[in-house]
Amino acid sequence: MAQLGAQTRDVAAPPSPHADGDMLPAALRPYAPKGMAALAWRKLGFGLSEAMLECRQDSDYKLSLLRIGPGRALPHHGHRGEEYVMVLEGGFTDDRGSYVRGDVSCNDETTEHRPVADSDGACLCLVSRQGAVRFTGLLGLILNPFLR
């Protein structure tokens, strides 16, 4: 029994899904085979950037990665369809609660919110969205006619 306790095995711990800062979880790697840095990231303003991922052609859903800078907020908005947001890194808070890595926020046409990334680091989310975002307030009056 003493020998069993003394033996150690050289087994490498599995890597964190984000250990190199560019690795996606296994289920998402087919959508970005060259890593996140090779994706076509576009800056949206407000400290946000988004990379669209390939989706089935016959689907009315769009799939993207959304990066929100530390402490930055998305504009207050609603939805014209369903939206599912899974936190891959960091976290955010909105009108309905706080979300951290692994959490999923489910939104629909009745949801209006303003997600704000945690101040201790950027938030990376996988977003599946049906239809366009519907901005509220003055920003909505300006942008919504172009987003239909």
Secondary structure, 3 states (H helix, E strand, C coil): CHHHHHCCCCCCCCCCCCCCCCCCCHHHHHHCCCCHHHCCEEEEECCEEEEEECCCCCCCEEEEEEEECCCCECCCEEECCCEEEEEEECEEEECCEEEECCCEEEECCCCEECCEECCCCCEEEEEEEECCEEECHHHHHHHHHHCC
